[in-house]
Amino acid sequence: MRLYVASESDILSGKVTDIYFIRTKEVLIKKGLSDVEVRLEFHVNGVPKGYDWVVYVGLEEALKILSQRPVNVYSLPEGTILPPNSSIPIMVVEGRYVDFVELETAVLGILRHSSSVATKAARIKRLGMGNKFIFFGLRSAYPALAPMLDRSAYIGGFDGVSGILSEEFLGIKPSGTMPHSLIVVFGDNVEAWKAFDEVIPEEVPRIALVDTFEDERMEAVKAANALGKKLFGVRLDTPSSRRGNFREIIKEVRWTLDLLGYKHVKIVASGGINERSVHQLRDVVDIFGVGTSVATPPPVDVGADIVEVKKGSDWTPISKRGKLPGSKKLYRCSTLEYEVVPWNSTPERCFNQALKLYLDKGKLVEKLPTPQEIREYVLRQLKEIPEPTPID
């Protein structure tokens, strides 16, 4: 038995690749084209129906892979929001093609997957800017991806993540409540809530799960009576078979808690939360626990294309059909307005150069922000764009 997981050394050495890249490298070397340099541009080629923008995430990991080779890398800052326009270069890799040809698979996989997760998280956050969101999606994906998923959801605007590895990787203390299994093992919800309160450190918020054995309203009142002022919130994870009108159930719980003097108790909703449910419940819920809809999002398609080839001392614009030949510079006017111009041209409308040099011959030359700083960058941009239309 084994785990079917590529190691970090496998990824950095280029073993996680498609065979045609290895064959391409072999042909170039044997035909005397080892010294040919290229400029490889990365673009957002497609987005799910209804998406008007994308959050660009995965740059740090892409740079880690590319830094193993003597290449130059220009990129948008990680966390940049941009429209789904395939002419916009989000990253450019410059160097001898044989030096990095086999890395394209891993870099594309990182950018596609990370941006897909972060974009879905950002869409949900934009629909509930006044709400808190915790990412509960690790059980929806392969376990080796846990740190990436937590990072991407957090950068996308979520306020917390549940994975314990995220404290090591991201400097984020994990958030969470309690599972039904704890209450089921005790066989009594009040005993389980009190045991949690007695054992778990005080700095952990007391959020009682209130839909295990009885009506949500009745369990919420029992939890409030049992823990009093120590109760931070009640979580409703009502299964679909018993949910009925979830909004009315939540309103009933809120009304009753307020009536009995427990206005301080927050309402936490989880279980199948998506864009539509956030839009429908955002005024009656304080905190959302979101899992599968972010962990397994519809994909953002990122592609890579050679747009210039250097043989000798001259760069020659060239590309496959359907792509714009020649390297480009990118300028930003506003959050979703960009201007693309040829590499040696000047812009007419936008004058903030968007692409930065991150790697110079494989050496990092631009300071990388923390996940917290990238998240703040995303949130600032989200405030400048309209709400998305819920599509789930």
N, C-alpha and C positions, 0 to 999 in steps of 0.2 A: 504493500500500500504506500501511497505517496500523496503529497499535495501538488497539484498541477499549477505551480506558480513559478514564474521567471524570477531569478534573483536580481538584485541591483547590479551586480557585475555583468550578468547576461544582458541587461538593458543597456548599460553604459558602453559595453564592448561592441554593440551592434548585432548581437545574436537574435534579438527579438526583431525580426525583419522578414520581408517577403523575399522568396528565392530569386525573383527577377532582378532585384537590386544587386544581389551577389553576382549574378550572371552578367549584369551590366558592368559592374566593376571589373570583372575578369576580362571582358571584351575590350574595355577601354585601355586596360594595362597592356594587354597583348598586342593591341593595334597602335601603341605608341601615343595614346591620348591622355596619359596620366597627368600632364601639366595643364590640361584645359580647365580654365576657371569658369564658373557660372554664377549667376545671381538667381537664386530660387526664391520666389515670392509665395507667401501663404495668404490665402483669401478665404472669406466666408462665402462658400458657393451656394448654399441653400439653407433654409430654416423651415421649421414646422409651419403649417398653415396658420395664419393669424398672428405670427410673430412680426413685430415692427422693429425690433432691435435685439442685439446680442451683447452679453457681457463676456469679454475676452479674458479667459483664465487659463492657467497652465504654463505661463511663461517661465517661472522659476525652474520648474522641472525640465522644461525644454532646454533652457540654458545650461542646466547641469549636464544634460546629455551632450549637447553641442560643444561644451567647453572641453571635451575630451579630444577635440580636433582643432587644428590651426585655422579657424574660420572667423569671419566677421559676422556679427548678427545685429541687425537693426530691428527695433520692434516698437509697437505701441506699449505704453505702460500697462502692466497687468491690472485688470479691473476696469479697463476702458469700455464704455458703452458705445456701440456703433451701429449704424443701419446695416441691414443685410444686402450689401452692395458688393458684387464679386470683383469690381474693379479696385476696391480699397485694399492696399497691401497692409496686412496686420503684422507681418514679420518678413524680413529678408535675410537670407543666408548667402554669404559671399565667400567663395574660396574654390580650391580645386575640387571638382566633383567627386573624384575617387576618394577624397578624404572623408566625405560625409554621406555618400550615396545611401549606405545601408542604415543610416539613422532616421531616414524620413518616416518609416513606418511607426517607430516609437514616438517621434515628435508629433506626428499627426494624431496618433491615438490619444496622447495626453491633451493636446489642445481641443480636440473634438469632445472628448468625454468631460473634461473639466469645464469647458465653456457651456456644454449642454446642461450640466447640473447647476452651475452658477446662474445661468440665464433663467432656468425654471424657478430657482430660489428667489431671484430678483423680481420676477413677475409676481410671485406670491407676496413678497414683501411690499412691492409697490401697491398692491391691492389692500394692504393693511399696514400702512405706515405708522399708525398709532397703536398697533398691536405688537406683542412679542411673539417670536417664533423659535421653536426648538426643533432641531433636526433629529428625527427618530428613525432614520432610514437604513441603518446598517444591516438589519436583518433582511433587507430587500436585495442585497447585492453580495458579490463574492467578497469574503472577509479580507483578502489582501488589499482591497481597494478602500478599506475603512478610513485611513487618514486622508486620502484624496477626496473622498466624498464629504467628510466633515469639513475639510478646508474649503472646498468649492461652495458648499451650502453656506458656510459662514461668510466667505467673501461676498457671496451673492446677497447678503444682507440679513441672514438669520442671526438671532441674538444668542443662541446657544446650540451646542451639539451634545450628543449623548455618549460618544465613544471615549473610553478612558485613555486610549493612545493619543488623543488630541492634546492632552496636557503636555506630553513629551514632544510631539511634533509641532504643535501650534502655540503652545503656551496658553491654552484655553482650558479652564476647569470644566469637566463634563457636567451636564445638567440632566435631570431626570426625576421621575416620581417613584412609583412602585408598580410592580406587575400584578396582574390578577392571581398569578401563582402564589404570591406571598399570602394573599387573603384566603385562597382556597386551601393552602396547607394548614393555616390556623383553623379554618372552618368557621370563623367568626370575624366579621369585618372590624368590629370595635376592638377586639383583642389584637388584631393585626395592626391597626392604626396606632394603638398605644404602644405596642412592641417596637414599631418603627420609631416612634417618638423617644422611647427610652434608650434605644441602641445607637441611633444615627446621630452624629455630631450636630450641635445646635445651629451651625452656620448653614446647614442644608435646609431649604424651605420645606415645611410640612405640607405636602400636597396629597390629599387623600383621594384614592380611586373610589368612585361612588356608584358603580353600576354592576357589582359582582353578583349579589344575591337578590337584591330588592329594587324597588322603584328608586330612580335617581334622586328624586326629591327627598324621600325618606332617608336614604343613606347619607345625603348631604347634611341633613339636619343632625343625624346621629354623629357624624364626623365632627360637626361644629360643636355639638354638646360635649363630645369626648375630649377634644383638644382645645376648645375655647380660643383665646387670643393667639395661641401658638399655631393655629391652623392658617396657613398662608393661602391655600387654594383647594378646590375640589376639581378632580379631572373626570370628565365624561368621555368614555371610550365605547359608548353604547354600540353593540353590534347591529348591522343593518337589519337583521331579522327582527329586532326589537325596537328599532329606532323610531319609526313613524315619522313625525315632524320634529326633526332634531332641534330646530330653532325654538319651537314651542316648549319642548322639554327643558331647554336651557333657560328660557324666560321664566318658566315655572320655578326652577331651582333658584334663580336669581331673586325672584319676588319673595320667595319663602325665606331665604337667608336674610334678606334685607328686613323683612317683617319681624324676624326674631332677633334682630340686633347684630347680625353678622355681615354688615356691609363691607368690612375689610377683607372678606374672603374672595379671592379671585376665581374666575371661571376659566378652566383649562379644557379645551376640546381637542380630541385626537381620534384617530380611526378613519382612514380613507379621506383625509382632508386634501382638497385640491383647490384650484383657482376659484371654481364656482362656489364651493362651500365657504371659503374665506370671504368672498364677496357677499354671500348671504348672511354670514354670522358675525362679521367684524364688529358690529355695533353691540353685540350681546356677549362676546367672548373677549377675555383679556389676553390669553396666551393660547397659541395653537401648537400642537405637536404634529409635525408633518413628516411622513416617511416616504412611502413608495413613489408618490407623484414627483418627488425631487430626486430620489435615488435612481429611478429608472425613467428619466425624462425622454420626450421625443428628441431626436438628435439634431444638433447643429452640425452642418456639414462644412468642415474645413478642408481645403485642398491646397496642394503645392504645385507650382509650375515654374519651370525654367523660362525666364524672359530675356536673358542676355547671356551670351557666350563670349568668352575672351580667348582668342587664339593669337598668340604673339602679344602685341601691345594694344590691340584695338578691341573694344567691346562692340559686339554686333547684336542689335535688337533682334530677337527671334522668339517665337512661341508656337505652340500648337494652335490650330484654328479654334476660334471661340474665346481666345484669351488675348489681352492687349500686350503686344511685344514691347520690350524695353523696360528698364527699371524705372521706378516712379518715386516721387516724393509725395508725402501726404501732409496736408495742412488742415487744421481744425478751426472752424468758425464758432461752433456751439456744440452742445452735447451730441446732437444727431446730424450736424451739417459739416461735411468735409469737402475738400477740393483735392483732386488727384492731378498731378502734373508730371511730365517727363523729368527724369533725374536732373537734367541740366537746365530746366526751365524755372521760371518764377511764377508764383500764384497771382491770380487776379482778384480774388475775393477774400480768401482766408490766409492769415499770415502767422498763425501759431504752428510751428513745425511739430508734427505729431510723432514721427519716428525718431527714436533715440538709439545711439550706438551702445549696445550692452556688452558685446564681446569683441575684442580686438585681437585677432589671431588666437582666439581661444581663451583670452584673459578677460575676466570681468572688469569693466571700467565704469560701470554705473551702479551706485548703491541700490540694493534691492529693499523694498519696503517690507514691513512685517504684515502678516495676515490682518492684523487689526487696522493698520494704516490703509491697506487695500480696501478693506470693508468700508471704512469711512469715505474713501474716494468713491466707491460705488454708491453709497447712500446719498452723497452730495449730488451725484448725477441723477439718481432716481427722482430727487425732488424737482428736477428741472424738466422732466418729461411727463406726458399724460399717462394716466392709468391705462393698462392694457385691457382689452376686452376679454373677460374670462372665457377660456376655451375648453376646459376639462368637462 
